[in-house]
Amino acid sequence: MSKPATDFNDPINLQVMWNRLIFIADQADNVLGKTAFSPIVRENHDYVTVLLDAKGRALAQCTWSIPVFITSLPAAAQGYFLPKFPADKLVEGDVLATNDPEIGTGHLPDVTMITPIFKNGKVVAYAGSIAHLPDIGGAPLHSEASDIFAEGIRFPIVKLLKAGVPNEDVFDIIAASVRLPTEVRGDLESMIAANNVMGRELVKFLDEYGLDDVEGLATAIHSRSEAQTRKAIREWPNGTYSAEVLLDGYDVDVTLKASVVVRDDSIHVDYTGTSDQVLHSINCRTNYRYAHSVYALKCLLDPDTPNNEGCIVPITDEAPLGSILNPQQWTAGNSRNLIGHVIPSLIFKALERVVPDKVMGDSGGAPIWAANCVGQRNDGSQYGSVQNFHGGQGARAEFDGLDTLSFPSNCKVTAIEMFEVAVPVLTECKELIADSGGAGKHRGGLGQRVTLRNLGKNPMSIYLASERVRHPCFGVVEGQNGTAGKVMKEGKPHFPKGKVTLKTGERLEVETPGGGGWGRAAERSRELIEQDLQESLISPKAAKDVYGYSGPVAVAAE
């Protein structure tokens, strides 16, 4: 019986094989998600699984991926993992890992893990995963730390497993440094298992197709993806397109500036003019910045081709050293998403006149609002869990923005029931905020109001990550701004970042921002306005004052 065909020039054969690789990454995704110990991994899906070729280039990713992780992982592999541990220094069963922000995704809680995949005694590929651990020691996540050394333990690229045997010295150091050693060890073991699944299934795949390695397949996938991206870029006019965005920052405003330079079949993003690095933990390192640059342009250029190394080759970026988008190595960065998540909106704003039908209004889920609840239970044991609160998505040319959706991240939220099991808190209120979406031909998505009450006998420390409290989300193509966010403690305004302490019975209320609108409000259809009124998404006053609606006002059903 002859072996199956491996003609990579046959589009049908190539697509079948490509889909199979994605399925392998999806299998690993299922393993990691179903076996993880912590809610932030298990419930929020704050992780990714990626197959890399023997050069560390991205080959296939799981379908449900955190965008920033996709590009960060191959960058870490090529720039750091493979130079430190080339293939001839690895044996089957080795597992490499680090949480160094400069190498991985820009903050300490994310662990980047790579496992070599062997066939016939040689490394033919790598299985990679990144997951956000529930604790990494130091000051809790979303802290007011002033340098990286206060943010938690940082370990270089190490062998967590050596020839399949756990390196207990490393595990012991990590366990001794974190508040939740059982959950952290469990999540690391889940990552190891996920990588093993990718390795096992890839070898099966190679055997089935009679292949000794993935080199030819990788070349076919990368070359086609790169060609498709360059073709899409050539459809845009050459030029430099610029924009800037003003953000709350920590205690002073932060300006992000971008110049998107289109030259034939390549794009370069220059962040010159962006604010300098700051003392607190909102600085964005290179891999994190670049990943968001790539993601924004991928959305506009070619959203359908599965992500891989070929998609990103035509895109480069840079930011001045010492800026908030390229800080010195010692700077704090655990809350880097508060700045980095806005990069896609900034690029969309720069390109709204180039591709107005493809850009999206600024999103209230950019960045994710998060509350990291830390404290001691009544029996003295430690607890800690992060809950995400998403704002409204920006509107698009054909649709209203979705309500309470994270973008550009696609993290889920922990189910209220699971969150209340993890920490002694009661979620007293969780509701949409009418009129919070920016007006436009298509309306921005709505933000949400959430009230948390401490049920424990001990004080609860909540470390907040928030943005868009002073500066709301902007609209595009003449769309209007959404509403700004709010943070209240016991009914009074509270500083929206850093630590909030709740005594027994005290309440914290957050209101996430609404998304920006797309297009002129005067062009919104009467049908959509009436539908919003019927569903109480806008008020009668807003319908009249903002949209000029003068028709009958239906009463929403009880």
BASE-293389 format. One record per residue (C-alpha): x negated, y, z negated; residue in three letters. Coordinates in pm, 1 decimal. Layout:
N
east	north	up	tidren
X	Y	Z	ALA
...
//
This chain:
558
east	north	up	tidren
0.0	0.0	0.0	MET
-147.1	334.3	106.9	SER
-185.9	623.0	-132.9	LYS
58.2	915.2	-114.7	PRO
-29.8	1197.4	123.2	ALA
-239.6	1481.1	-18.5	THR
-219.2	1721.8	273.1	ASP
-225.0	2061.8	103.0	PHE
-141.3	2234.7	431.9	ASN
196.5	2064.1	441.4	ASP
426.1	2322.0	273.7	PRO
673.9	2061.6	152.2	ILE
404.6	1839.8	5.1	ASN
234.0	2140.1	-154.1	LEU
558.7	2266.4	-307.4	GLN
637.5	1926.3	-455.8	VAL
290.6	1901.8	-610.7	MET
303.7	2261.0	-734.5	TRP
640.4	2202.0	-899.5	ASN
498.7	1891.7	-1062.6	ARG
218.3	2097.1	-1219.8	LEU
471.3	2345.7	-1356.0	ILE
670.4	2054.6	-1496.6	PHE
358.0	1928.6	-1672.9	ILE
316.6	2269.4	-1838.4	ALA
686.4	2261.7	-1928.8	ASP
645.2	1923.5	-2096.5	GLN
371.4	2071.0	-2312.8	ALA
596.8	2369.5	-2385.3	ASP
863.9	2132.8	-2518.0	ASN
614.5	1952.1	-2739.2	VAL
477.3	2272.1	-2891.2	LEU
820.1	2424.1	-2952.1	GLY
975.9	2112.1	-3100.4	LYS
688.6	2025.3	-3334.4	THR
576.8	2370.5	-3452.5	ALA
614.7	2445.5	-3822.7	PHE
669.8	2822.0	-3829.4	SER
984.5	3005.9	-3712.7	PRO
785.8	3254.5	-3504.6	ILE
661.6	2970.1	-3284.5	VAL
950.9	2725.3	-3312.7	ARG
1239.1	2974.3	-3295.0	GLU
1093.6	3285.8	-3129.5	ASN
897.2	3092.0	-2864.9	HIS
597.3	3317.2	-2918.4	ASP
356.8	3091.6	-2731.2	TYR
257.6	2970.5	-2385.7	VAL
113.9	2658.3	-2221.2	THR
-100.2	2689.9	-1908.1	VAL
-290.4	2449.4	-1683.9	LEU
-631.4	2577.9	-1568.8	LEU
-860.2	2440.5	-1301.5	ASP
-1222.3	2340.5	-1367.6	ALA
-1331.2	2704.6	-1325.4	LYS
-1081.6	2824.7	-1585.6	GLY
-846.5	2980.4	-1330.7	ARG
-472.5	2970.4	-1395.8	ALA
-307.9	2692.5	-1196.1	LEU
41.8	2654.8	-1342.2	ALA
226.3	2785.0	-1646.3	GLN
531.8	2684.4	-1840.0	CYS
856.5	2831.8	-1709.7	THR
934.6	3019.4	-2031.7	TRP
616.8	3220.3	-2075.9	SER
504.4	3524.0	-2270.7	ILE
379.9	3748.7	-1985.6	PRO
79.3	3883.8	-2173.0	VAL
-43.9	3533.7	-2257.0	PHE
-41.4	3419.5	-1894.2	ILE
-319.4	3651.1	-1781.9	THR
-504.0	3661.4	-2113.6	SER
-561.7	3286.3	-2126.1	LEU
-753.9	3242.7	-1797.5	PRO
-945.7	3564.1	-1871.6	ALA
-1051.5	3415.6	-2204.8	ALA
-1147.0	3086.2	-2041.1	ALA
-1357.7	3239.7	-1765.8	GLN
-1513.3	3519.0	-1966.5	GLY
-1583.9	3344.5	-2296.3	TYR
-1490.5	2977.4	-2342.1	PHE
-1665.1	2829.7	-2038.2	LEU
-1985.1	3037.5	-2073.9	PRO
-2020.3	2932.1	-2439.8	LYS
-1916.3	2569.9	-2385.9	PHE
-1987.7	2470.1	-2024.4	PRO
-1861.5	2133.2	-1910.8	ALA
-2190.0	1956.5	-1985.8	ASP
-2154.0	2050.0	-2354.8	LYS
-1808.8	1896.8	-2384.7	LEU
-1692.9	1541.6	-2440.8	VAL
-1348.3	1389.2	-2419.3	GLU
-1146.0	1476.8	-2727.5	GLY
-1307.0	1817.1	-2785.3	ASP
-1068.9	2106.7	-2858.5	VAL
-1189.8	2468.0	-2850.7	LEU
-1014.2	2757.2	-3024.1	ALA
-1054.9	3116.7	-3137.2	THR
-842.3	3404.4	-3260.4	ASN
-1098.4	3674.2	-3174.8	ASP
-887.2	3962.7	-3036.3	PRO
-1158.2	4064.2	-2790.9	GLU
-1148.6	3716.8	-2636.3	ILE
-777.2	3642.8	-2651.6	GLY
-466.0	3855.7	-2661.7	THR
-581.4	4151.6	-2865.6	GLY
-475.4	4061.8	-3218.2	HIS
-576.4	3811.3	-3483.9	LEU
-251.6	3612.4	-3529.0	PRO
-273.2	3472.9	-3173.8	ASP
-488.9	3161.5	-3141.0	VAL
-619.2	3073.9	-2796.5	THR
-689.3	2702.3	-2753.8	MET
-847.0	2515.9	-2462.1	ILE
-887.7	2140.6	-2418.7	THR
-1103.8	1994.9	-2139.7	PRO
-933.5	1733.9	-1922.6	ILE
-1163.0	1450.5	-1810.1	PHE
-1132.1	1210.8	-1518.4	LYS
-1402.3	964.5	-1421.7	ASN
-1632.2	1113.7	-1682.5	GLY
-1618.6	1477.0	-1565.3	LYS
-1415.5	1784.4	-1653.8	VAL
-1156.1	1833.7	-1380.5	VAL
-930.1	2090.9	-1548.6	ALA
-839.7	2251.6	-1879.6	TYR
-520.4	2256.1	-2083.3	ALA
-464.3	2592.9	-2246.5	GLY
-220.7	2728.0	-2500.8	SER
-174.0	3041.2	-2709.2	ILE
51.3	3066.3	-3014.0	ALA
126.1	3336.9	-3267.5	HIS
53.9	3198.5	-3614.0	LEU
282.7	3298.3	-3903.6	PRO
-8.5	3436.0	-4106.3	ASP
-378.0	3493.8	-4061.4	ILE
-469.3	3633.8	-4402.0	GLY
-580.1	3990.6	-4472.6	GLY
-318.2	4263.2	-4468.4	ALA
9.8	4123.4	-4332.3	PRO
100.6	4166.6	-3968.0	LEU
215.1	4516.7	-3867.4	HIS
-2.7	4656.3	-4142.8	SER
-163.8	4992.4	-4200.5	GLU
-511.6	4839.1	-4167.6	ALA
-782.0	5082.7	-4059.4	SER
-1020.3	4827.6	-3906.3	ASP
-1019.7	4469.7	-3782.6	ILE
-1189.1	4337.8	-4096.3	PHE
-882.1	4416.8	-4307.9	ALA
-640.3	4244.6	-4070.2	GLU
-727.6	3883.7	-4147.1	GLY
-972.7	3603.4	-4087.1	ILE
-1145.8	3605.7	-3748.8	ARG
-1311.1	3288.9	-3625.0	PHE
-1524.9	3264.1	-3309.2	PRO
-1485.0	2995.6	-3046.1	ILE
-1520.7	2673.4	-3242.7	VAL
-1454.2	2306.5	-3189.1	LYS
-1138.7	2235.5	-3388.5	LEU
-1178.4	1874.9	-3280.5	LEU
-1505.4	1707.9	-3193.9	LYS
-1460.5	1401.4	-2975.5	ALA
-1108.4	1369.4	-3114.4	GLY
-1208.8	1404.7	-3481.5	VAL
-1071.1	1708.7	-3668.0	PRO
-1336.9	1956.9	-3779.0	ASN
-1211.7	1975.1	-4136.1	GLU
-1466.6	2240.5	-4236.1	ASP
-1299.1	2485.3	-3997.8	VAL
-946.8	2381.3	-4096.4	PHE
-1038.1	2422.1	-4464.9	ASP
-1172.7	2774.9	-4411.5	ILE
-855.5	2874.8	-4228.1	ILE
-630.8	2716.0	-4491.6	ALA
-814.4	2895.7	-4771.9	ALA
-770.9	3231.8	-4596.3	SER
-398.3	3236.1	-4520.3	VAL
-78.8	3264.1	-4724.7	ARG
97.8	2978.6	-4544.6	LEU
-162.6	2704.4	-4496.4	PRO
87.5	2426.1	-4425.6	THR
265.8	2621.5	-4153.0	GLU
-59.4	2743.6	-3998.6	VAL
-214.3	2393.5	-3989.9	ARG
111.0	2253.7	-3851.5	GLY
120.7	2506.8	-3568.6	ASP
-242.2	2438.3	-3477.1	LEU
-170.2	2064.8	-3468.1	GLU
127.8	2134.9	-3240.2	SER
-95.4	2327.6	-3002.3	MET
-341.0	2038.8	-2996.3	ILE
-57.6	1797.1	-2917.0	ALA
74.1	2020.5	-2638.4	ALA
-268.3	2041.1	-2476.3	ASN
-303.4	1664.0	-2500.0	ASN
25.4	1621.3	-2316.1	VAL
-99.1	1840.5	-2031.0	MET
-419.6	1640.9	-2011.8	GLY
-245.8	1303.8	-2014.0	ARG
12.4	1404.0	-1754.1	GLU
-238.6	1570.5	-1523.5	LEU
-451.1	1255.5	-1510.5	VAL
-136.4	1056.3	-1424.5	LYS
-60.4	1309.0	-1152.2	PHE
-411.2	1281.4	-1004.8	LEU
-393.1	901.9	-1007.0	ASP
-54.9	907.0	-837.3	GLU
-182.0	1128.1	-555.3	TYR
-519.3	959.6	-524.9	GLY
-712.0	1271.4	-627.0	LEU
-1036.2	1289.0	-821.8	ASP
-988.9	1656.0	-917.7	ASP
-763.0	1957.7	-861.5	VAL
-1010.8	2164.5	-661.5	GLU
-838.5	2132.5	-323.5	GLY
-492.7	2180.6	-469.4	LEU
-606.9	2484.3	-667.8	ALA
-756.8	2642.0	-357.3	THR
-432.6	2590.1	-166.4	ALA
-219.5	2740.5	-444.5	ILE
-449.0	3033.1	-515.6	HIS
-509.6	3127.6	-152.0	SER
-139.4	3128.8	-65.7	ARG
-45.7	3325.7	-373.7	SER
-316.7	3582.0	-314.9	GLU
-214.0	3620.5	49.8	ALA
149.1	3672.1	-51.9	GLN
52.5	3940.6	-303.5	THR
-171.9	4123.1	-58.6	ARG
101.8	4112.0	204.8	LYS
343.5	4276.1	-39.6	ALA
88.7	4546.7	-126.5	ILE
38.3	4631.3	242.5	ARG
407.0	4718.3	264.3	GLU
350.6	5007.6	22.8	TRP
204.0	5337.5	147.1	PRO
-156.1	5406.4	51.6	ASN
-189.7	5670.9	-215.1	GLY
-233.1	5751.8	-582.5	THR
82.1	5759.2	-793.0	TYR
67.3	5890.2	-1147.9	SER
281.1	5916.1	-1458.7	ALA
249.5	5968.3	-1831.3	GLU
452.1	5868.5	-2134.4	VAL
461.5	6016.3	-2483.4	LEU
493.1	5769.7	-2772.2	LEU
537.4	5803.8	-3148.2	ASP
204.2	5640.9	-3226.2	GLY
139.6	5580.9	-3594.7	TYR
127.5	5927.4	-3748.2	ASP
57.4	6140.7	-3439.6	VAL
188.7	6122.9	-3084.3	ASP
9.1	5901.9	-2832.7	VAL
-8.6	5978.9	-2461.9	THR
-41.9	5702.5	-2203.9	LEU
-143.6	5808.9	-1853.0	LYS
-173.3	5588.7	-1546.7	ALA
-277.5	5647.8	-1187.9	SER
-176.8	5359.1	-962.9	VAL
-408.8	5356.4	-661.8	VAL
-279.0	5162.4	-358.3	VAL
-546.1	5090.8	-98.0	ARG
-445.7	4863.2	188.0	ASP
-407.0	4521.5	22.9	ASP
-527.0	4594.5	-331.1	SER
-413.4	4798.5	-630.8	ILE
-617.6	4960.4	-904.9	HIS
-466.5	5115.4	-1218.3	VAL
-669.3	5388.7	-1387.9	ASP
-568.6	5492.1	-1741.1	TYR
-796.0	5797.2	-1760.9	THR
-630.5	6068.4	-1968.4	GLY
-482.8	5825.8	-2220.9	THR
-519.2	5914.7	-2589.2	SER
-826.6	5813.4	-2787.1	ASP
-826.4	5508.4	-3012.7	GLN
-664.1	5560.8	-3351.6	VAL
-737.4	5458.8	-3707.6	LEU
-438.0	5228.8	-3748.7	HIS
-355.4	4893.0	-3592.4	SER
-194.8	4995.9	-3260.9	ILE
-505.0	4984.8	-3039.1	ASN
-489.1	4766.2	-2725.2	CYS
-784.4	4562.8	-2611.8	ARG
-882.4	4497.5	-2251.3	THR
-722.2	4157.4	-2189.0	ASN
-392.7	4273.1	-2339.6	TYR
-388.3	4592.1	-2132.0	ARG
-478.4	4413.3	-1810.2	TYR
-213.9	4147.3	-1862.9	ALA
58.0	4412.6	-1878.8	HIS
-81.5	4594.3	-1575.6	SER
-63.4	4271.2	-1379.0	VAL
281.2	4179.7	-1506.0	TYR
435.8	4514.1	-1410.1	ALA
297.5	4499.9	-1056.9	LEU
387.8	4133.3	-1014.8	LYS
749.3	4221.7	-1098.5	CYS
753.5	4487.0	-826.6	LEU
551.1	4309.2	-559.7	LEU
636.1	3940.6	-572.3	ASP
855.6	3828.0	-860.1	PRO
936.6	3486.9	-711.4	ASP
599.5	3319.0	-659.4	THR
505.5	3118.8	-972.8	PRO
224.8	3292.8	-1158.9	ASN
-129.2	3171.9	-1104.2	ASN
-477.8	3311.3	-1053.1	GLU
-413.4	3405.8	-690.7	GLY
-138.4	3647.9	-788.5	CYS
-371.2	3864.0	-997.6	ILE
-685.6	3874.5	-783.6	VAL
-576.6	4183.4	-582.6	PRO
-507.7	4383.9	-902.2	ILE
-767.1	4558.8	-1117.8	THR
-749.6	4819.0	-1392.8	ASP
-969.7	5027.3	-1619.5	GLU
-943.3	5255.5	-1922.1	ALA
-1206.1	5480.3	-2080.3	PRO
-1406.4	5317.1	-2357.8	LEU
-1290.6	5455.2	-2689.9	GLY
-935.1	5513.4	-2570.2	SER
-634.5	5343.9	-2727.2	ILE
-628.4	5110.8	-2423.1	LEU
-998.7	5021.4	-2449.0	ASN
-1104.1	5063.9	-2811.9	PRO
-1429.3	4982.6	-2984.6	GLN
-1454.0	4625.7	-3114.2	GLN
-1414.9	4714.1	-3482.5	TRP
-1079.3	4887.1	-3440.0	THR
-757.2	4749.4	-3585.6	ALA
-510.0	4605.5	-3336.4	GLY
-261.5	4367.4	-3498.5	ASN
28.2	4591.5	-3384.6	SER
-113.3	4648.1	-3035.4	ARG
220.0	4558.8	-2877.1	ASN
363.1	4892.0	-2995.3	LEU
152.0	5055.4	-2724.6	ILE
84.0	4773.7	-2478.7	GLY
447.4	4679.8	-2423.9	HIS
508.3	5025.6	-2276.7	VAL
252.7	4980.3	-1995.8	ILE
503.9	4823.3	-1750.7	PRO
748.5	5111.7	-1805.5	SER
463.6	5357.0	-1744.5	LEU
372.3	5185.0	-1416.1	ILE
738.6	5172.6	-1312.0	PHE
763.1	5546.3	-1373.2	LYS
454.7	5607.8	-1161.4	ALA
604.0	5408.2	-873.2	LEU
968.2	5519.2	-891.6	GLU
935.0	5720.1	-569.1	ARG
751.4	5439.0	-390.1	VAL
994.9	5157.7	-472.3	VAL
1297.1	5323.4	-639.2	PRO
1515.7	5019.9	-577.3	ASP
1276.7	4792.4	-770.2	LYS
1176.4	4993.2	-1076.8	VAL
1359.6	4970.1	-1407.5	MET
1433.6	5226.4	-1675.5	GLY
1223.1	5227.0	-1988.6	ASP
1331.4	4955.1	-2231.8	SER
1411.9	4978.1	-2601.7	GLY
1265.6	4629.9	-2631.4	GLY
931.6	4777.0	-2520.4	ALA
795.7	4731.6	-2773.2	PRO
970.6	4463.8	-2972.2	ILE
1078.6	4589.2	-3311.2	TRP
973.1	4340.5	-3576.4	ALA
1007.0	4299.1	-3950.3	ALA
748.5	4079.7	-4119.1	ASN
899.6	3982.4	-4455.0	CYS
643.2	3874.7	-4716.5	VAL
671.5	3797.4	-5085.9	GLY
710.0	3537.7	-5358.6	GLN
1011.3	3315.8	-5409.8	ARG
1170.7	3281.2	-5749.4	ASN
952.0	2975.6	-5819.6	ASP
636.3	3173.2	-5740.8	GLY
565.6	3015.1	-5399.7	SER
475.1	3238.8	-5106.5	GLN
706.5	3309.9	-4815.1	TYR
656.5	3497.4	-4491.2	GLY
847.9	3519.5	-4166.0	SER
885.0	3763.9	-3878.2	VAL
1222.1	3860.7	-3734.5	GLN
1244.0	4040.9	-3400.3	ASN
1497.2	4313.6	-3325.8	PHE
1528.6	4400.5	-2957.8	HIS
1642.6	4729.7	-2810.0	GLY
1832.2	4783.6	-2486.9	GLY
1676.0	4688.1	-2154.9	GLN
1628.4	4960.1	-1894.4	GLY
1878.9	4981.7	-1610.3	ALA
1800.3	4866.2	-1256.2	ARG
1913.0	4966.3	-908.6	ALA
2189.1	4706.5	-899.2	GLU
2268.2	4629.8	-1263.7	PHE
2310.6	4784.8	-1604.3	ASP
2036.0	4705.0	-1852.3	GLY
2104.0	4406.4	-2073.5	LEU
2177.3	4474.2	-2438.1	ASP
1916.7	4393.5	-2705.9	THR
1664.7	4222.8	-2480.0	LEU
1288.5	4217.0	-2522.2	SER
1080.9	4343.0	-2230.9	PHE
807.4	4294.0	-2115.2	PRO
776.1	4019.7	-2372.3	SER
1045.6	3756.2	-2359.1	ASN
1033.4	3642.7	-2720.3	CYS
1355.7	3506.9	-2860.2	LYS
1486.4	3601.3	-3202.5	VAL
1498.5	3371.5	-3501.2	THR
1855.7	3259.1	-3564.5	ALA
1993.2	3442.4	-3866.9	ILE
2057.7	3113.6	-4046.1	GLU
1696.9	2999.7	-3996.9	MET
1559.4	3338.6	-4099.3	PHE
1764.4	3337.2	-4418.4	GLU
1628.8	2990.4	-4498.5	VAL
1270.9	3111.3	-4448.7	ALA
1300.0	3426.0	-4662.2	VAL
1543.3	3533.6	-4940.4	PRO
1728.9	3789.5	-4733.1	VAL
2089.0	3844.4	-4626.2	LEU
2163.5	3992.1	-4284.4	THR
2464.9	4202.5	-4373.9	GLU
2513.8	4370.4	-4036.6	CYS
2410.6	4301.2	-3678.3	LYS
2603.0	4501.2	-3418.0	GLU
2565.3	4688.2	-3090.9	LEU
2537.5	5068.6	-3104.0	ILE
2787.3	5235.2	-2872.0	ALA
2652.9	5516.2	-2647.4	ASP
2290.5	5415.0	-2712.6	SER
2217.7	5316.2	-2350.3	GLY
2092.8	5594.6	-2125.1	GLY
2355.7	5718.5	-1879.2	ALA
2311.1	5668.4	-1507.6	GLY
2457.0	5512.6	-1196.7	LYS
2362.6	5204.5	-1393.6	HIS
2355.6	5235.9	-1770.7	ARG
2071.3	5137.1	-1998.1	GLY
2128.5	4844.5	-2232.0	GLY
2248.0	4909.2	-2585.4	LEU
2036.9	4898.7	-2898.4	GLY
2148.6	4727.1	-3217.4	GLN
2203.0	4808.6	-3583.3	ARG
2079.1	4553.9	-3838.0	VAL
2099.6	4566.2	-4217.8	THR
1886.9	4338.6	-4437.6	LEU
1932.0	4299.3	-4815.7	ARG
1675.7	4141.6	-5049.8	ASN
1836.5	3855.5	-5242.8	LEU
1524.0	3747.7	-5429.2	GLY
1434.7	3827.0	-5787.9	LYS
1097.7	3964.2	-5677.1	ASN
1025.6	4267.9	-5457.1	PRO
1006.9	4197.2	-5085.2	MET
743.2	4364.7	-4868.9	SER
862.8	4428.3	-4512.0	ILE
598.2	4534.7	-4262.8	TYR
768.8	4716.1	-3978.9	LEU
668.7	4749.5	-3615.7	ALA
871.5	5013.1	-3435.6	SER
851.4	5276.4	-3162.9	GLU
1075.2	5526.0	-2982.6	ARG
1192.5	5693.3	-3304.2	VAL
1070.3	6039.4	-3206.3	ARG
1050.8	5983.8	-2830.9	HIS
1342.1	5791.1	-2672.6	PRO
1325.0	5559.9	-2372.1	CYS
1325.2	5747.2	-2042.6	PHE
1544.0	5688.4	-1740.3	GLY
1425.2	5656.2	-1380.3	VAL
1552.2	5785.4	-1044.5	VAL
1731.0	6065.7	-1239.0	GLU
1873.8	5831.5	-1499.4	GLY
1906.7	5969.3	-1852.6	GLN
1724.0	5875.8	-2171.8	ASN
1857.0	5621.0	-2416.0	GLY
1898.7	5706.6	-2784.3	THR
1602.4	5696.8	-3019.3	ALA
1563.5	5438.8	-3295.2	GLY
1604.6	5485.2	-3669.5	LYS
1481.7	5324.6	-3991.5	VAL
1675.4	5375.3	-4315.9	MET
1617.2	5245.4	-4668.4	LYS
1915.8	5266.5	-4897.7	GLU
2077.6	5510.6	-4654.6	GLY
1781.1	5749.6	-4638.8	LYS
1531.1	5790.5	-4350.7	PRO
1209.9	5592.9	-4402.5	HIS
873.7	5604.4	-4226.3	PHE
928.8	5358.3	-3938.1	PRO
592.3	5180.1	-3945.7	LYS
394.3	4998.7	-4209.0	GLY
519.1	4873.8	-4543.2	LYS
869.3	4902.1	-4688.4	VAL
930.2	4757.3	-5035.2	THR
1278.2	4632.9	-5118.9	LEU
1367.1	4562.5	-5479.2	LYS
1635.2	4306.8	-5557.6	THR
1960.4	4411.5	-5390.3	GLY
1809.0	4696.4	-5186.9	GLU
1884.6	4732.4	-4816.9	ARG
1688.1	4817.0	-4504.5	LEU
1876.6	4933.7	-4194.6	GLU
1720.5	4957.5	-3849.8	VAL
1866.5	5093.8	-3528.1	GLU
1674.5	4992.0	-3218.0	THR
1646.6	5225.4	-2916.3	PRO
1874.3	5214.5	-2614.2	GLY
1732.1	5159.0	-2266.0	GLY
1691.1	5429.8	-2003.8	GLY
1941.0	5468.2	-1720.9	GLY
1888.0	5430.6	-1346.1	TRP
2023.9	5690.2	-1104.0	GLY
2251.1	5987.9	-1157.7	ARG
2532.1	5950.4	-1412.0	ALA
2769.6	6129.8	-1173.5	ALA
2739.6	5834.2	-934.6	GLU
2857.4	5572.1	-1184.7	ARG
3170.9	5399.9	-1064.9	SER
3502.7	5464.1	-1236.0	ARG
3548.3	5087.4	-1268.8	GLU
3226.6	5047.6	-1470.3	LEU
3314.2	5341.5	-1694.1	ILE
3656.1	5195.0	-1768.8	GLU
3502.1	4854.8	-1836.7	GLN
3255.8	5013.5	-2083.6	ASP
3544.8	5190.1	-2257.5	LEU
3745.5	4871.3	-2278.7	GLN
3450.7	4691.9	-2440.7	GLU
3365.4	4988.9	-2668.2	SER
3015.4	5015.8	-2518.5	LEU
3066.6	5389.5	-2467.6	ILE
3294.2	5627.0	-2653.4	SER
3576.6	5830.2	-2493.5	PRO
3375.9	6144.5	-2569.7	LYS
3070.7	6011.6	-2382.1	ALA
3290.2	5903.6	-2091.9	ALA
3418.0	6259.2	-2060.7	LYS
3108.8	6461.7	-2148.1	ASP
2839.8	6248.7	-1985.7	VAL
3018.0	6082.1	-1695.6	TYR
3296.6	6335.8	-1632.7	GLY
3562.9	6068.2	-1672.0	TYR
3915.1	6203.1	-1723.0	SER
4128.5	5893.3	-1681.1	GLY
4321.7	5692.0	-1939.5	PRO
4126.8	5541.7	-2227.8	VAL
4207.6	5177.5	-2297.0	ALA
4190.5	5048.9	-2652.0	VAL
3953.7	4756.1	-2708.4	ALA
4121.4	4434.5	-2821.0	ALA
4090.4	4356.2	-3193.1	GLU
//
